[in-house]
Amino acid sequence: MTLAFLLTSLVVVATPGTGARYTVATGLAHGTRASVLASLGCTIGIVPAMLAAVTGLAAILHN
């Protein structure tokens, strides 16, 4: 593992994604309750993509 790879990985992991930005923006504009609902919505939105990835990987590993 090179130093460049390590630094690049650190930047990618430390940078907030769109869900975090949306949650913070919603919280600042509309308050705590809206922020909690936004984070819940972002989390629920990830579930179908996660399930597709898991089932696709399971199908590949099964063959």
C-alpha positions in Angstrom: 0.0 0.0 0.0 1.5 3.3 -1.1 1.3 6.6 0.7 -0.6 8.1 -2.2 -3.3 5.3 -2.0 -3.6 5.8 1.7 -4.0 9.5 1.5 -6.5 9.2 -1.3 -8.5 6.6 0.6 -8.5 8.9 3.7 -9.9 11.8 1.7 -12.6 9.7 0.1 -13.7 8.2 3.4 -13.6 11.5 5.3 -15.6 13.5 2.7 -19.3 13.6 3.5 -21.6 12.2 0.9 -24.8 13.5 -0.6 -26.9 12.0 2.2 -25.0 13.8 4.9 -25.0 17.1 3.0 -28.8 16.8 2.5 -29.4 15.9 6.1 -27.4 18.8 7.4 -29.0 21.3 4.9 -32.5 20.1 5.9 -31.7 20.3 9.6 -30.4 23.9 9.2 -33.4 25.0 7.1 -36.2 23.1 8.9 -35.0 21.9 12.3 -34.2 18.7 14.1 -37.3 16.7 13.3 -36.8 17.3 9.6 -33.2 16.4 9.8 -34.0 13.1 11.5 -36.6 12.3 8.8 -34.1 13.2 6.1 -31.5 10.9 7.5 -34.2 8.1 7.8 -35.2 8.7 4.2 -31.6 8.6 3.0 -31.0 5.3 4.8 -34.2 3.8 3.5 -33.2 4.9 0.0 -29.9 2.9 0.2 -31.6 -0.4 1.1 -32.8 -1.3 -2.4 -29.3 -0.7 -3.9 -27.8 -2.7 -1.1 -30.1 -5.6 -1.6 -29.4 -5.6 -5.3 -25.7 -5.6 -4.7 -26.0 -8.4 -2.1 -28.2 -10.6 -4.3 -26.1 -10.0 -7.3 -23.0 -11.0 -5.4 -24.8 -14.1 -4.1 -25.8 -15.1 -7.6 -22.2 -14.7 -8.8 -20.8 -16.7 -5.9 -23.4 -19.4 -6.3 -22.3 -20.3 -9.8 
